[in-house]
Amino acid sequence: SEAISNVSRAVSQKSNIAALEGIKVSVAPGKVTLTGYNLDLGITTSIEAETNDSGEFVVSTRLFSEFTRKMGGEDITFEIDDNLIINISSAATECSFSGISAEEYPDLPEVDSKGSFCVKQHLLKSMINMTSYACSTNESKPILTGELFDIEDGKFNLVAIDGFRLAIRCEFAETNDKFHFVVPRKALQELSTLIKDEEDSPCEICTNDRHIIFRLGSVYVISRLLEGPFHNYRLSIPTGFKTEVNVSKKELAASLDRCSLIIDEKNKAPLHCEVGNGVIKITCKTGIGKVNDAITADISGEAVTIGFNNKLMLEALRAAEGDRVRIRFNGAMKVIEILPPEGENFIFLVMPIQLRG
Amino acid sequence: SEAISNVSRAVSQKSNIAALEGIKVSVAPGKVTLTGYNLDLGITTSIEAETNDSGEFVVSTRLFSEFTRKMGGEDITFEIDDNLIINISSAATECSFSGISAEEYPDLPEVDSKGSFCVKQHLLKSMINMTSYACSTNESKPILTGELFDIEDGKFNLVAIDGFRLAIRCEFAETNDKFHFVVPRKALQELSTLIKDEEDSPCEICTNDRHIIFRLGSVYVISRLLEGPFHNYRLSIPTGFKTEVNVSKKELAASLDRCSLIIDEKNKAPLHCEVGNGVIKITCKTGIGKVNDAITADISGEAVTIGFNNKLMLEALRAAEGDRVRIRFNGAMKVIEILPPEGENFIFLVMPIQLRG
């Protein structure tokens, strides 16, 4: 018999990945390893357990995680017989249900590493959370549904792009090696939810041509990589600018939010934005109604009138860290840049929309 | 022009009622009244406003509530022109959209009161929250989709019943008059969400044969009543009992929760419950799996073996207040009673299920 502690945490972390397949439970003396895998993405966790047995089997994710979570006692005893009947007991409670043979469970890919590097976990989480909004959801160009890990010359750029916008988060790399690979957004989002906000320990990243492993202590996340050439994003970033604005993120977002109230699938219109004389004037008119707004801002350079999509700009503002942002314009039909007030820790690009008249 | 304060709170409280119809705004010198009404249920709120005008019109609930909520300034100015264009402004922000003529808005029913009484608001909320789970959702017997207000001889019973279970919450009435009417569950639930948890002030209840008004300060909730004879619930309550159990609500609910994991639409089975010798043994077996559980309890009277539906019992336990409950049995095929450890402040009844074999 085995006493399993803390199993429910490990299970709930994986439930949405392993839902269709169940969870593979691998028992070795002193240790239990749980695996969830959906052929694209795998997560494994090892925990200590009082057992001298070994073997493996697959259990229903729902029953395994819910029974374990809803047991009364501290220690949970876990037994499986030759007919794959799984028995979970604790104090006066005893539950049993059928398991599945582990023979039917696919093996995780072997990652024969070509190289590895480390990133602090909370930093990786923040990088993912600030950029993943800009991934494409259009499966017709699969490479853009992931994010580019671009590591070169001691710099680590995480890049997402969908054709209308681009998000880059830039950090120093803790390696001098060169890496260039694209990870599916889904895997990065699962990884991000597994990382605690303040977790300072490193995430070890190991990769070959087809797969990647993220190691968070005793938790491993394994994902396939997306293949094909990624957009040469460096060419999209303007080298200069004609107008620069420093504005309260909250005020600008609130204004875009109000404009969004009169925009829906049937009633679309670009936001009409006039920048100059210390004021950003935003107006929008659709079949539903009209909004006129004005926000004070620090503005330098040429005055500019430009149109843009409310949602693309709002999502970029929401992904930005800090209270204020810098916005750079290069003319009415050129890409809009959103940056932090100082430095280029992140760069978000939004394509403008041509205004009529 | 009018300065409206606090309008968004009033609006959001009503949004799901008035969604289809919009909100009627009635302006009188110094006062604005907002009305949401869906022909079954109406809610009105009055607020103070700086205005000398009077008139009325109907606005889109979504635009009105969202624009008001998302305005930057403290004071919001509200204008309407002869073309029913509504203009909301605050600081540098200005939004406009079309209103609808109030001529198309149906009048709320007049309640020419036949009598009224008061209940403390938090008490009414608690009474509703503890009993409404037992209302029927089956529209084929509409009277059971509401709750009976049964007030007589200084006692106030609030009663819900659906054929498989019954919930009564009993309080002293602050009136010696006799009332007997049935209010739709939907109206009571809206009323409950409008009441703050600790609100000690009275709710005034005014009724005629067809409608009821609940007055919470400046907020009025008006509902039609359900017509027809209500089940004579007093006949359903047993006068004695053969077995009485005093048990931890949390432990019993946790056990029923575990059993529920192996019960679904396809795999139904009653919970098999053996009561005696200081232990409640609960077992359940379905195509999914098996659960055996035992809970210690104070048991007096005859031993009994009885079957019941997991959901009906769980919902009754969740609606019960306090850490422990009394459960009374009258034999294997007789109704099960759930009561507080002391007194009869509430009585929940659950029908048993016949066990095979």
Chai-1 contact restraints between the chains, C-beta under 6 A:
chainA,res_idxA,chainB,res_idxB,connection_type,confidence,min_distance_angstrom,max_distance_angstrom,comment,restraint_id
A,E66,B,L261,contact,1.0,0.0,6.0,A-B,restraint_1
A,K70,B,D257,contact,1.0,0.0,6.0,A-B,restraint_2
A,K70,B,R258,contact,1.0,0.0,6.0,A-B,restraint_3
A,A92,B,A294,contact,1.0,0.0,6.0,A-B,restraint_4
A,T93,B,D293,contact,1.0,0.0,6.0,A-B,restraint_5
A,E94,B,N292,contact,1.0,0.0,6.0,A-B,restraint_6
A,C95,B,V291,contact,1.0,0.0,6.0,A-B,restraint_7
A,S96,B,G289,contact,1.0,0.0,6.0,A-B,restraint_8
A,S96,B,K290,contact,1.0,0.0,6.0,A-B,restraint_9
A,F97,B,I288,contact,1.0,0.0,6.0,A-B,restraint_10
A,F97,B,G289,contact,1.0,0.0,6.0,A-B,restraint_11
A,D257,B,K70,contact,1.0,0.0,6.0,A-B,restraint_12
A,R258,B,K70,contact,1.0,0.0,6.0,A-B,restraint_13
A,L261,B,E66,contact,1.0,0.0,6.0,A-B,restraint_14
A,I288,B,F97,contact,1.0,0.0,6.0,A-B,restraint_15
A,G289,B,S96,contact,1.0,0.0,6.0,A-B,restraint_16
A,G289,B,F97,contact,1.0,0.0,6.0,A-B,restraint_17
A,K290,B,S96,contact,1.0,0.0,6.0,A-B,restraint_18
A,V291,B,C95,contact,1.0,0.0,6.0,A-B,restraint_19
A,N292,B,E94,contact,1.0,0.0,6.0,A-B,restraint_20
A,D293,B,T93,contact,1.0,0.0,6.0,A-B,restraint_21
A,A294,B,A92,contact,1.0,0.0,6.0,A-B,restraint_22
